[in-house]
Amino acid sequence: MAWAHLADGTSAGNAKAGAVLLELGKTAPSWMRQQRYARDLVDTIASSRRRAMGQDLTELTALVGASGAGSSPHPISL
C-alpha cells in the first residue's frame, strides 16, 4: 500500500505512504523493525527530502533503521 502511494509521485501520495508506514510502526513496532521493505521505503522518503525531516519521519527512520542516505529514482517529499 505504501509503495503504491509513493509510485503515484505526488506530494499527497508521498504523505499517504508516510501515514501508512507511521500507522504500521505504531501498531506493530517490533514487526516493523524487522521489515527490510519498510526500511527501504522509509529510506527512499527520507533521502529525497529537500527540507529537514519532521518528527514523524525522524521517528520512523529510527524505528526501521533507515539511514536517509539511499537513492531514489524519483524525488519524494513527505
mmCIF file of the N, C-alpha and C atoms, coordinates in Angstrom:
data_MODEL
# 
_entry.id   MODEL 
# 
loop_
_atom_site.group_PDB 
_atom_site.id 
_atom_site.type_symbol 
_atom_site.label_atom_id 
_atom_site.label_alt_id 
_atom_site.label_comp_id 
_atom_site.label_asym_id 
_atom_site.label_entity_id 
_atom_site.label_seq_id 
_atom_site.pdbx_PDB_ins_code 
_atom_site.Cartn_x 
_atom_site.Cartn_y 
_atom_site.Cartn_z 
_atom_site.occupancy 
_atom_site.B_iso_or_equiv 
_atom_site.pdbx_formal_charge 
_atom_site.auth_seq_id 
_atom_site.auth_comp_id 
_atom_site.auth_asym_id 
_atom_site.auth_atom_id 
_atom_site.pdbx_PDB_model_num 
ATOM 1   N N  . MET A 1 1  ? 0.824  -1.188 0.000  1.00 0.00 ? 1  MET A N  1 
ATOM 2   C CA . MET A 1 1  ? 0.000  0.000  0.000  1.00 0.00 ? 1  MET A CA 1 
ATOM 3   C C  . MET A 1 1  ? 0.870  1.256  0.000  1.00 0.00 ? 1  MET A C  1 
ATOM 4   N N  . ALA A 1 2  ? 1.873  1.299  0.879  1.00 0.00 ? 2  ALA A N  1 
ATOM 5   C CA . ALA A 1 2  ? 2.736  2.478  0.947  1.00 0.00 ? 2  ALA A CA 1 
ATOM 6   C C  . ALA A 1 2  ? 3.464  2.683  -0.371 1.00 0.00 ? 2  ALA A C  1 
ATOM 7   N N  . TRP A 1 3  ? 3.949  1.593  -0.983 1.00 0.00 ? 3  TRP A N  1 
ATOM 8   C CA . TRP A 1 3  ? 4.674  1.725  -2.246 1.00 0.00 ? 3  TRP A CA 1 
ATOM 9   C C  . TRP A 1 3  ? 3.758  2.263  -3.334 1.00 0.00 ? 3  TRP A C  1 
ATOM 10  N N  . ALA A 1 4  ? 2.507  1.842  -3.360 1.00 0.00 ? 4  ALA A N  1 
ATOM 11  C CA . ALA A 1 4  ? 1.561  2.342  -4.352 1.00 0.00 ? 4  ALA A CA 1 
ATOM 12  C C  . ALA A 1 4  ? 1.406  3.851  -4.221 1.00 0.00 ? 4  ALA A C  1 
ATOM 13  N N  . HIS A 1 5  ? 1.349  4.343  -2.997 1.00 0.00 ? 5  HIS A N  1 
ATOM 14  C CA . HIS A 1 5  ? 1.247  5.788  -2.790 1.00 0.00 ? 5  HIS A CA 1 
ATOM 15  C C  . HIS A 1 5  ? 2.524  6.490  -3.254 1.00 0.00 ? 5  HIS A C  1 
ATOM 16  N N  . LEU A 1 6  ? 3.698  5.902  -2.976 1.00 0.00 ? 6  LEU A N  1 
ATOM 17  C CA . LEU A 1 6  ? 4.959  6.506  -3.413 1.00 0.00 ? 6  LEU A CA 1 
ATOM 18  C C  . LEU A 1 6  ? 5.058  6.522  -4.929 1.00 0.00 ? 6  LEU A C  1 
ATOM 19  N N  . ALA A 1 7  ? 4.611  5.451  -5.559 1.00 0.00 ? 7  ALA A N  1 
ATOM 20  C CA . ALA A 1 7  ? 4.695  5.341  -7.012 1.00 0.00 ? 7  ALA A CA 1 
ATOM 21  C C  . ALA A 1 7  ? 3.830  6.382  -7.703 1.00 0.00 ? 7  ALA A C  1 
ATOM 22  N N  . ASP A 1 8  ? 2.847  6.884  -7.014 1.00 0.00 ? 8  ASP A N  1 
ATOM 23  C CA . ASP A 1 8  ? 1.970  7.913  -7.571 1.00 0.00 ? 8  ASP A CA 1 
ATOM 24  C C  . ASP A 1 8  ? 2.753  9.191  -7.869 1.00 0.00 ? 8  ASP A C  1 
ATOM 25  N N  . GLY A 1 9  ? 3.835  9.431  -7.126 1.00 0.00 ? 9  GLY A N  1 
ATOM 26  C CA . GLY A 1 9  ? 4.739  10.540 -7.428 1.00 0.00 ? 9  GLY A CA 1 
ATOM 27  C C  . GLY A 1 9  ? 4.248  11.927 -7.049 1.00 0.00 ? 9  GLY A C  1 
ATOM 28  N N  . THR A 1 10 ? 3.161  12.017 -6.311 1.00 0.00 ? 10 THR A N  1 
ATOM 29  C CA . THR A 1 10 ? 2.656  13.327 -5.905 1.00 0.00 ? 10 THR A CA 1 
ATOM 30  C C  . THR A 1 10 ? 2.926  13.562 -4.423 1.00 0.00 ? 10 THR A C  1 
ATOM 31  N N  . SER A 1 11 ? 2.853  14.797 -4.019 1.00 0.00 ? 11 SER A N  1 
ATOM 32  C CA . SER A 1 11 ? 3.027  15.119 -2.598 1.00 0.00 ? 11 SER A CA 1 
ATOM 33  C C  . SER A 1 11 ? 1.970  14.433 -1.748 1.00 0.00 ? 11 SER A C  1 
ATOM 34  N N  . ALA A 1 12 ? 0.748  14.412 -2.244 1.00 0.00 ? 12 ALA A N  1 
ATOM 35  C CA . ALA A 1 12 ? -0.331 13.754 -1.500 1.00 0.00 ? 12 ALA A CA 1 
ATOM 36  C C  . ALA A 1 12 ? -0.054 12.259 -1.365 1.00 0.00 ? 12 ALA A C  1 
ATOM 37  N N  . GLY A 1 13 ? 0.422  11.645 -2.433 1.00 0.00 ? 13 GLY A N  1 
ATOM 38  C CA . GLY A 1 13 ? 0.756  10.219 -2.393 1.00 0.00 ? 13 GLY A CA 1 
ATOM 39  C C  . GLY A 1 13 ? 1.882  9.935  -1.427 1.00 0.00 ? 13 GLY A C  1 
ATOM 40  N N  . ASN A 1 14 ? 2.873  10.807 -1.413 1.00 0.00 ? 14 ASN A N  1 
ATOM 41  C CA . ASN A 1 14 ? 4.004  10.632 -0.505 1.00 0.00 ? 14 ASN A CA 1 
ATOM 42  C C  . ASN A 1 14 ? 3.569  10.766 0.947  1.00 0.00 ? 14 ASN A C  1 
ATOM 43  N N  . ALA A 1 15 ? 2.693  11.710 1.209  1.00 0.00 ? 15 ALA A N  1 
ATOM 44  C CA . ALA A 1 15 ? 2.177  11.884 2.568  1.00 0.00 ? 15 ALA A CA 1 
ATOM 45  C C  . ALA A 1 15 ? 1.370  10.658 2.992  1.00 0.00 ? 15 ALA A C  1 
ATOM 46  N N  . LYS A 1 16 ? 0.593  10.098 2.052  1.00 0.00 ? 16 LYS A N  1 
ATOM 47  C CA . LYS A 1 16 ? -0.187 8.898  2.358  1.00 0.00 ? 16 LYS A CA 1 
ATOM 48  C C  . LYS A 1 16 ? 0.729  7.717  2.649  1.00 0.00 ? 16 LYS A C  1 
ATOM 49  N N  . ALA A 1 17 ? 1.804  7.578  1.885  1.00 0.00 ? 17 ALA A N  1 
ATOM 50  C CA . ALA A 1 17 ? 2.767  6.496  2.122  1.00 0.00 ? 17 ALA A CA 1 
ATOM 51  C C  . ALA A 1 17 ? 3.364  6.625  3.519  1.00 0.00 ? 17 ALA A C  1 
ATOM 52  N N  . GLY A 1 18 ? 3.739  7.831  3.880  1.00 0.00 ? 18 GLY A N  1 
ATOM 53  C CA . GLY A 1 18 ? 4.285  8.065  5.212  1.00 0.00 ? 18 GLY A CA 1 
ATOM 54  C C  . GLY A 1 18 ? 3.272  7.748  6.295  1.00 0.00 ? 18 GLY A C  1 
ATOM 55  N N  . ALA A 1 19 ? 2.018  8.103  6.055  1.00 0.00 ? 19 ALA A N  1 
ATOM 56  C CA . ALA A 1 19 ? 0.965  7.836  7.038  1.00 0.00 ? 19 ALA A CA 1 
ATOM 57  C C  . ALA A 1 19 ? 0.749  6.335  7.221  1.00 0.00 ? 19 ALA A C  1 
ATOM 58  N N  . VAL A 1 20 ? 0.781  5.586  6.125  1.00 0.00 ? 20 VAL A N  1 
ATOM 59  C CA . VAL A 1 20 ? 0.625  4.130  6.200  1.00 0.00 ? 20 VAL A CA 1 
ATOM 60  C C  . VAL A 1 20 ? 1.763  3.529  7.017  1.00 0.00 ? 20 VAL A C  1 
ATOM 61  N N  . LEU A 1 21 ? 2.987  3.934  6.712  1.00 0.00 ? 21 LEU A N  1 
ATOM 62  C CA . LEU A 1 21 ? 4.153  3.407  7.427  1.00 0.00 ? 21 LEU A CA 1 
ATOM 63  C C  . LEU A 1 21 ? 4.134  3.814  8.899  1.00 0.00 ? 21 LEU A C  1 
ATOM 64  N N  . LEU A 1 22 ? 3.725  5.032  9.170  1.00 0.00 ? 22 LEU A N  1 
ATOM 65  C CA . LEU A 1 22 ? 3.642  5.507  10.551 1.00 0.00 ? 22 LEU A CA 1 
ATOM 66  C C  . LEU A 1 22 ? 2.629  4.690  11.347 1.00 0.00 ? 22 LEU A C  1 
ATOM 67  N N  . GLU A 1 23 ? 1.479  4.432  10.752 1.00 0.00 ? 23 GLU A N  1 
ATOM 68  C CA . GLU A 1 23 ? 0.449  3.640  11.426 1.00 0.00 ? 23 GLU A CA 1 
ATOM 69  C C  . GLU A 1 23 ? 0.951  2.225  11.700 1.00 0.00 ? 23 GLU A C  1 
ATOM 70  N N  . LEU A 1 24 ? 1.630  1.635  10.726 1.00 0.00 ? 24 LEU A N  1 
ATOM 71  C CA . LEU A 1 24 ? 2.213  0.302  10.938 1.00 0.00 ? 24 LEU A CA 1 
ATOM 72  C C  . LEU A 1 24 ? 3.230  0.327  12.075 1.00 0.00 ? 24 LEU A C  1 
ATOM 73  N N  . GLY A 1 25 ? 4.041  1.376  12.104 1.00 0.00 ? 25 GLY A N  1 
ATOM 74  C CA . GLY A 1 25 ? 5.045  1.496  13.151 1.00 0.00 ? 25 GLY A CA 1 
ATOM 75  C C  . GLY A 1 25 ? 4.439  1.624  14.535 1.00 0.00 ? 25 GLY A C  1 
ATOM 76  N N  . LYS A 1 26 ? 3.294  2.282  14.620 1.00 0.00 ? 26 LYS A N  1 
ATOM 77  C CA . LYS A 1 26 ? 2.618  2.436  15.911 1.00 0.00 ? 26 LYS A CA 1 
ATOM 78  C C  . LYS A 1 26 ? 1.884  1.157  16.312 1.00 0.00 ? 26 LYS A C  1 
ATOM 79  N N  . THR A 1 27 ? 1.331  0.470  15.325 1.00 0.00 ? 27 THR A N  1 
ATOM 80  C CA . THR A 1 27 ? 0.562  -0.737 15.583 1.00 0.00 ? 27 THR A CA 1 
ATOM 81  C C  . THR A 1 27 ? 1.448  -1.934 15.917 1.00 0.00 ? 27 THR A C  1 
ATOM 82  N N  . ALA A 1 28 ? 2.534  -2.085 15.160 1.00 0.00 ? 28 ALA A N  1 
ATOM 83  C CA . ALA A 1 28 ? 3.397  -3.265 15.329 1.00 0.00 ? 28 ALA A CA 1 
ATOM 84  C C  . ALA A 1 28 ? 4.874  -2.884 15.224 1.00 0.00 ? 28 ALA A C  1 
ATOM 85  N N  . PRO A 1 29 ? 5.396  -2.142 16.201 1.00 0.00 ? 29 PRO A N  1 
ATOM 86  C CA . PRO A 1 29 ? 6.780  -1.673 16.107 1.00 0.00 ? 29 PRO A CA 1 
ATOM 87  C C  . PRO A 1 29 ? 7.818  -2.797 16.041 1.00 0.00 ? 29 PRO A C  1 
ATOM 88  N N  . SER A 1 30 ? 7.604  -3.880 16.775 1.00 0.00 ? 30 SER A N  1 
ATOM 89  C CA . SER A 1 30 ? 8.565  -4.995 16.742 1.00 0.00 ? 30 SER A CA 1 
ATOM 90  C C  . SER A 1 30 ? 8.621  -5.623 15.356 1.00 0.00 ? 30 SER A C  1 
ATOM 91  N N  . TRP A 1 31 ? 7.458  -5.809 14.762 1.00 0.00 ? 31 TRP A N  1 
ATOM 92  C CA . TRP A 1 31 ? 7.386  -6.378 13.418 1.00 0.00 ? 31 TRP A CA 1 
ATOM 93  C C  . TRP A 1 31 ? 8.024  -5.422 12.414 1.00 0.00 ? 31 TRP A C  1 
ATOM 94  N N  . MET A 1 32 ? 7.694  -4.147 12.535 1.00 0.00 ? 32 MET A N  1 
ATOM 95  C CA . MET A 1 32 ? 8.171  -3.133 11.592 1.00 0.00 ? 32 MET A CA 1 
ATOM 96  C C  . MET A 1 32 ? 9.697  -3.053 11.584 1.00 0.00 ? 32 MET A C  1 
ATOM 97  N N  . ARG A 1 33 ? 10.328 -3.176 12.738 1.00 0.00 ? 33 ARG A N  1 
ATOM 98  C CA . ARG A 1 33 ? 11.789 -3.099 12.830 1.00 0.00 ? 33 ARG A CA 1 
ATOM 99  C C  . ARG A 1 33 ? 12.477 -4.161 11.984 1.00 0.00 ? 33 ARG A C  1 
ATOM 100 N N  . GLN A 1 34 ? 11.798 -5.262 11.741 1.00 0.00 ? 34 GLN A N  1 
ATOM 101 C CA . GLN A 1 34 ? 12.402 -6.377 11.024 1.00 0.00 ? 34 GLN A CA 1 
ATOM 102 C C  . GLN A 1 34 ? 12.067 -6.392 9.535  1.00 0.00 ? 34 GLN A C  1 
ATOM 103 N N  . GLN A 1 35 ? 11.349 -5.401 9.069  1.00 0.00 ? 35 GLN A N  1 
ATOM 104 C CA . GLN A 1 35 ? 10.900 -5.389 7.679  1.00 0.00 ? 35 GLN A CA 1 
ATOM 105 C C  . GLN A 1 35 ? 11.851 -4.605 6.780  1.00 0.00 ? 35 GLN A C  1 
ATOM 106 N N  . ARG A 1 36 ? 12.610 -5.302 5.977  1.00 0.00 ? 36 ARG A N  1 
ATOM 107 C CA . ARG A 1 36 ? 13.567 -4.681 5.058  1.00 0.00 ? 36 ARG A CA 1 
ATOM 108 C C  . ARG A 1 36 ? 12.846 -3.749 4.070  1.00 0.00 ? 36 ARG A C  1 
ATOM 109 N N  . TYR A 1 37 ? 11.711 -4.202 3.567  1.00 0.00 ? 37 TYR A N  1 
ATOM 110 C CA . TYR A 1 37 ? 10.973 -3.408 2.588  1.00 0.00 ? 37 TYR A CA 1 
ATOM 111 C C  . TYR A 1 37 ? 10.515 -2.081 3.197  1.00 0.00 ? 37 TYR A C  1 
ATOM 112 N N  . ALA A 1 38 ? 10.053 -2.120 4.430  1.00 0.00 ? 38 ALA A N  1 
ATOM 113 C CA . ALA A 1 38 ? 9.648  -0.882 5.113  1.00 0.00 ? 38 ALA A CA 1 
ATOM 114 C C  . ALA A 1 38 ? 10.844 0.041  5.266  1.00 0.00 ? 38 ALA A C  1 
ATOM 115 N N  . ARG A 1 39 ? 12.000 -0.521 5.625  1.00 0.00 ? 39 ARG A N  1 
ATOM 116 C CA . ARG A 1 39 ? 13.219 0.283  5.767  1.00 0.00 ? 39 ARG A CA 1 
ATOM 117 C C  . ARG A 1 39 ? 13.581 0.935  4.431  1.00 0.00 ? 39 ARG A C  1 
ATOM 118 N N  . ASP A 1 40 ? 13.471 0.179  3.345  1.00 0.00 ? 40 ASP A N  1 
ATOM 119 C CA . ASP A 1 40 ? 13.771 0.732  2.023  1.00 0.00 ? 40 ASP A CA 1 
ATOM 120 C C  . ASP A 1 40 ? 12.822 1.873  1.664  1.00 0.00 ? 40 ASP A C  1 
ATOM 121 N N  . LEU A 1 41 ? 11.541 1.705  1.964  1.00 0.00 ? 41 LEU A N  1 
ATOM 122 C CA . LEU A 1 41 ? 10.567 2.759  1.665  1.00 0.00 ? 41 LEU A CA 1 
ATOM 123 C C  . LEU A 1 41 ? 10.839 4.018  2.484  1.00 0.00 ? 41 LEU A C  1 
ATOM 124 N N  . VAL A 1 42 ? 11.101 3.837  3.768  1.00 0.00 ? 42 VAL A N  1 
ATOM 125 C CA . VAL A 1 42 ? 11.386 4.989  4.634  1.00 0.00 ? 42 VAL A CA 1 
ATOM 126 C C  . VAL A 1 42 ? 12.675 5.664  4.186  1.00 0.00 ? 42 VAL A C  1 
ATOM 127 N N  . ASP A 1 43 ? 13.669 4.873  3.816  1.00 0.00 ? 43 ASP A N  1 
ATOM 128 C CA . ASP A 1 43 ? 14.932 5.435  3.345  1.00 0.00 ? 43 ASP A CA 1 
ATOM 129 C C  . ASP A 1 43 ? 14.720 6.239  2.064  1.00 0.00 ? 43 ASP A C  1 
ATOM 130 N N  . THR A 1 44 ? 13.876 5.741  1.179  1.00 0.00 ? 44 THR A N  1 
ATOM 131 C CA . THR A 1 44 ? 13.566 6.454  -0.062 1.00 0.00 ? 44 THR A CA 1 
ATOM 132 C C  . THR A 1 44 ? 12.920 7.805  0.236  1.00 0.00 ? 44 THR A C  1 
ATOM 133 N N  . ILE A 1 45 ? 11.973 7.810  1.145  1.00 0.00 ? 45 ILE A N  1 
ATOM 134 C CA . ILE A 1 45 ? 11.304 9.062  1.522  1.00 0.00 ? 45 ILE A CA 1 
ATOM 135 C C  . ILE A 1 45 ? 12.304 10.021 2.166  1.00 0.00 ? 45 ILE A C  1 
ATOM 136 N N  . ALA A 1 46 ? 13.057 9.521  3.132  1.00 0.00 ? 46 ALA A N  1 
ATOM 137 C CA . ALA A 1 46 ? 13.975 10.374 3.896  1.00 0.00 ? 46 ALA A CA 1 
ATOM 138 C C  . ALA A 1 46 ? 15.107 10.923 3.040  1.00 0.00 ? 46 ALA A C  1 
ATOM 139 N N  . SER A 1 47 ? 15.643 10.110 2.138  1.00 0.00 ? 47 SER A N  1 
ATOM 140 C CA . SER A 1 47 ? 16.806 10.537 1.362  1.00 0.00 ? 47 SER A CA 1 
ATOM 141 C C  . SER A 1 47 ? 16.470 11.572 0.296  1.00 0.00 ? 47 SER A C  1 
ATOM 142 N N  . SER A 1 48 ? 15.221 11.662 -0.076 1.00 0.00 ? 48 SER A N  1 
ATOM 143 C CA . SER A 1 48 ? 14.855 12.591 -1.143 1.00 0.00 ? 48 SER A CA 1 
ATOM 144 C C  . SER A 1 48 ? 14.264 13.903 -0.632 1.00 0.00 ? 48 SER A C  1 
ATOM 145 N N  . ARG A 1 49 ? 14.255 14.078 0.659  1.00 0.00 ? 49 ARG A N  1 
ATOM 146 C CA . ARG A 1 49 ? 13.698 15.307 1.223  1.00 0.00 ? 49 ARG A CA 1 
ATOM 147 C C  . ARG A 1 49 ? 14.573 16.504 0.901  1.00 0.00 ? 49 ARG A C  1 
ATOM 148 N N  . ARG A 1 50 ? 13.937 17.611 0.694  1.00 0.00 ? 50 ARG A N  1 
ATOM 149 C CA . ARG A 1 50 ? 14.662 18.860 0.452  1.00 0.00 ? 50 ARG A CA 1 
ATOM 150 C C  . ARG A 1 50 ? 14.743 19.703 1.716  1.00 0.00 ? 50 ARG A C  1 
ATOM 151 N N  . ARG A 1 51 ? 13.949 19.343 2.702  1.00 0.00 ? 51 ARG A N  1 
ATOM 152 C CA . ARG A 1 51 ? 13.941 20.059 3.983  1.00 0.00 ? 51 ARG A CA 1 
ATOM 153 C C  . ARG A 1 51 ? 14.318 19.091 5.088  1.00 0.00 ? 51 ARG A C  1 
ATOM 154 N N  . ALA A 1 52 ? 14.476 19.636 6.277  1.00 0.00 ? 52 ALA A N  1 
ATOM 155 C CA . ALA A 1 52 ? 14.747 18.781 7.439  1.00 0.00 ? 52 ALA A CA 1 
ATOM 156 C C  . ALA A 1 52 ? 13.553 17.852 7.666  1.00 0.00 ? 52 ALA A C  1 
ATOM 157 N N  . MET A 1 53 ? 13.830 16.663 8.170  1.00 0.00 ? 53 MET A N  1 
ATOM 158 C CA . MET A 1 53 ? 12.762 15.705 8.434  1.00 0.00 ? 53 MET A CA 1 
ATOM 159 C C  . MET A 1 53 ? 11.911 16.177 9.602  1.00 0.00 ? 53 MET A C  1 
ATOM 160 N N  . GLY A 1 54 ? 10.624 15.946 9.485  1.00 0.00 ? 54 GLY A N  1 
ATOM 161 C CA . GLY A 1 54 ? 9.717  16.236 10.584 1.00 0.00 ? 54 GLY A CA 1 
ATOM 162 C C  . GLY A 1 54 ? 9.844  15.173 11.664 1.00 0.00 ? 54 GLY A C  1 
ATOM 163 N N  . GLN A 1 55 ? 9.199  15.403 12.777 1.00 0.00 ? 55 GLN A N  1 
ATOM 164 C CA . GLN A 1 55 ? 9.264  14.486 13.919 1.00 0.00 ? 55 GLN A CA 1 
ATOM 165 C C  . GLN A 1 55 ? 8.807  13.079 13.542 1.00 0.00 ? 55 GLN A C  1 
ATOM 166 N N  . ASP A 1 56 ? 7.691  12.964 12.820 1.00 0.00 ? 56 ASP A N  1 
ATOM 167 C CA . ASP A 1 56 ? 7.165  11.653 12.442 1.00 0.00 ? 56 ASP A CA 1 
ATOM 168 C C  . ASP A 1 56 ? 8.158  10.869 11.593 1.00 0.00 ? 56 ASP A C  1 
ATOM 169 N N  . LEU A 1 57 ? 8.732  11.519 10.589 1.00 0.00 ? 57 LEU A N  1 
ATOM 170 C CA . LEU A 1 57 ? 9.681  10.833 9.717  1.00 0.00 ? 57 LEU A CA 1 
ATOM 171 C C  . LEU A 1 57 ? 10.968 10.499 10.462 1.00 0.00 ? 57 LEU A C  1 
ATOM 172 N N  . THR A 1 58 ? 11.386 11.361 11.364 1.00 0.00 ? 58 THR A N  1 
ATOM 173 C CA . THR A 1 58 ? 12.566 11.084 12.180 1.00 0.00 ? 58 THR A CA 1 
ATOM 174 C C  . THR A 1 58 ? 12.342 9.833  13.026 1.00 0.00 ? 58 THR A C  1 
ATOM 175 N N  . GLU A 1 59 ? 11.170 9.724  13.630 1.00 0.00 ? 59 GLU A N  1 
ATOM 176 C CA . GLU A 1 59 ? 10.845 8.549  14.446 1.00 0.00 ? 59 GLU A CA 1 
ATOM 177 C C  . GLU A 1 59 ? 10.759 7.289  13.601 1.00 0.00 ? 59 GLU A C  1 
ATOM 178 N N  . LEU A 1 60 ? 10.152 7.396  12.420 1.00 0.00 ? 60 LEU A N  1 
ATOM 179 C CA . LEU A 1 60 ? 10.055 6.244  11.523 1.00 0.00 ? 60 LEU A CA 1 
ATOM 180 C C  . LEU A 1 60 ? 11.437 5.779  11.080 1.00 0.00 ? 60 LEU A C  1 
ATOM 181 N N  . THR A 1 61 ? 12.294 6.721  10.728 1.00 0.00 ? 61 THR A N  1 
ATOM 182 C CA . THR A 1 61 ? 13.652 6.401  10.300 1.00 0.00 ? 61 THR A CA 1 
ATOM 183 C C  . THR A 1 61 ? 14.398 5.664  11.406 1.00 0.00 ? 61 THR A C  1 
ATOM 184 N N  . ALA A 1 62 ? 14.259 6.139  12.625 1.00 0.00 ? 62 ALA A N  1 
ATOM 185 C CA . ALA A 1 62 ? 14.911 5.483  13.760 1.00 0.00 ? 62 ALA A CA 1 
ATOM 186 C C  . ALA A 1 62 ? 14.320 4.095  14.011 1.00 0.00 ? 62 ALA A C  1 
ATOM 187 N N  . LEU A 1 63 ? 13.017 3.967  13.892 1.00 0.00 ? 63 LEU A N  1 
ATOM 188 C CA . LEU A 1 63 ? 12.347 2.697  14.152 1.00 0.00 ? 63 LEU A CA 1 
ATOM 189 C C  . LEU A 1 63 ? 12.825 1.595  13.215 1.00 0.00 ? 63 LEU A C  1 
ATOM 190 N N  . VAL A 1 64 ? 12.901 1.903  11.925 1.00 0.00 ? 64 VAL A N  1 
ATOM 191 C CA . VAL A 1 64 ? 13.253 0.860  10.949 1.00 0.00 ? 64 VAL A CA 1 
ATOM 192 C C  . VAL A 1 64 ? 14.739 0.800  10.654 1.00 0.00 ? 64 VAL A C  1 
ATOM 193 N N  . GLY A 1 65 ? 15.505 1.744  11.178 1.00 0.00 ? 65 GLY A N  1 
ATOM 194 C CA . GLY A 1 65 ? 16.947 1.737  10.946 1.00 0.00 ? 65 GLY A CA 1 
ATOM 195 C C  . GLY A 1 65 ? 17.342 2.261  9.585  1.00 0.00 ? 65 GLY A C  1 
ATOM 196 N N  . ALA A 1 66 ? 16.504 3.093  8.990  1.00 0.00 ? 66 ALA A N  1 
ATOM 197 C CA . ALA A 1 66 ? 16.825 3.690  7.694  1.00 0.00 ? 66 ALA A CA 1 
ATOM 198 C C  . ALA A 1 66 ? 17.841 4.801  7.901  1.00 0.00 ? 66 ALA A C  1 
ATOM 199 N N  . SER A 1 67 ? 18.701 4.971  6.919  1.00 0.00 ? 67 SER A N  1 
ATOM 200 C CA . SER A 1 67 ? 19.753 5.978  7.054  1.00 0.00 ? 67 SER A CA 1 
ATOM 201 C C  . SER A 1 67 ? 19.369 7.314  6.446  1.00 0.00 ? 67 SER A C  1 
ATOM 202 N N  . GLY A 1 68 ? 18.440 7.296  5.507  1.00 0.00 ? 68 GLY A N  1 
ATOM 203 C CA . GLY A 1 68 ? 18.113 8.524  4.796  1.00 0.00 ? 68 GLY A CA 1 
ATOM 204 C C  . GLY A 1 68 ? 19.136 8.841  3.731  1.00 0.00 ? 68 GLY A C  1 
ATOM 205 N N  . ALA A 1 69 ? 20.066 7.908  3.477  1.00 0.00 ? 69 ALA A N  1 
ATOM 206 C CA . ALA A 1 69 ? 21.146 8.144  2.522  1.00 0.00 ? 69 ALA A CA 1 
ATOM 207 C C  . ALA A 1 69 ? 21.002 7.309  1.263  1.00 0.00 ? 69 ALA A C  1 
ATOM 208 N N  . GLY A 1 70 ? 19.889 6.602  1.117  1.00 0.00 ? 70 GLY A N  1 
ATOM 209 C CA . GLY A 1 70 ? 19.688 5.784  -0.077 1.00 0.00 ? 70 GLY A CA 1 
ATOM 210 C C  . GLY A 1 70 ? 19.409 6.647  -1.282 1.00 0.00 ? 70 GLY A C  1 
ATOM 211 N N  . SER A 1 71 ? 19.279 6.029  -2.432 1.00 0.00 ? 71 SER A N  1 
ATOM 212 C CA . SER A 1 71 ? 18.992 6.803  -3.635 1.00 0.00 ? 71 SER A CA 1 
ATOM 213 C C  . SER A 1 71 ? 17.593 6.480  -4.116 1.00 0.00 ? 71 SER A C  1 
ATOM 214 N N  . SER A 1 72 ? 16.975 7.443  -4.709 1.00 0.00 ? 72 SER A N  1 
ATOM 215 C CA . SER A 1 72 ? 15.630 7.278  -5.218 1.00 0.00 ? 72 SER A CA 1 
ATOM 216 C C  . SER A 1 72 ? 15.582 7.757  -6.656 1.00 0.00 ? 72 SER A C  1 
ATOM 217 N N  . PRO A 1 73 ? 14.943 6.997  -7.543 1.00 0.00 ? 73 PRO A N  1 
ATOM 218 C CA . PRO A 1 73 ? 14.846 7.433  -8.925 1.00 0.00 ? 73 PRO A CA 1 
ATOM 219 C C  . PRO A 1 73 ? 13.894 8.604  -9.110 1.00 0.00 ? 73 PRO A C  1 
ATOM 220 N N  . HIS A 1 74 ? 13.028 8.838  -8.136 1.00 0.00 ? 74 HIS A N  1 
ATOM 221 C CA . HIS A 1 74 ? 12.053 9.921  -8.227 1.00 0.00 ? 74 HIS A CA 1 
ATOM 222 C C  . HIS A 1 74 ? 12.109 10.759 -6.961 1.00 0.00 ? 74 HIS A C  1 
ATOM 223 N N  . PRO A 1 75 ? 12.056 12.072 -7.079 1.00 0.00 ? 75 PRO A N  1 
ATOM 224 C CA . PRO A 1 75 ? 12.024 12.894 -5.873 1.00 0.00 ? 75 PRO A CA 1 
ATOM 225 C C  . PRO A 1 75 ? 10.726 12.657 -5.110 1.00 0.00 ? 75 PRO A C  1 
ATOM 226 N N  . ILE A 1 76 ? 10.840 12.492 -3.826 1.00 0.00 ? 76 ILE A N  1 
ATOM 227 C CA . ILE A 1 76 ? 9.684  12.230 -2.983 1.00 0.00 ? 76 ILE A CA 1 
ATOM 228 C C  . ILE A 1 76 ? 9.736  13.185 -1.804 1.00 0.00 ? 76 ILE A C  1 
ATOM 229 N N  . SER A 1 77 ? 8.607  13.769 -1.478 1.00 0.00 ? 77 SER A N  1 
ATOM 230 C CA . SER A 1 77 ? 8.572  14.610 -0.283 1.00 0.00 ? 77 SER A CA 1 
ATOM 231 C C  . SER A 1 77 ? 7.418  14.155 0.581  1.00 0.00 ? 77 SER A C  1 
ATOM 232 N N  . LEU A 1 78 ? 7.610  14.241 1.870  1.00 0.00 ? 78 LEU A N  1 
ATOM 233 C CA . LEU A 1 78 ? 6.572  13.809 2.802  1.00 0.00 ? 78 LEU A CA 1 
ATOM 234 C C  . LEU A 1 78 ? 6.218  14.949 3.704  1.00 0.00 ? 78 LEU A C  1 
# 
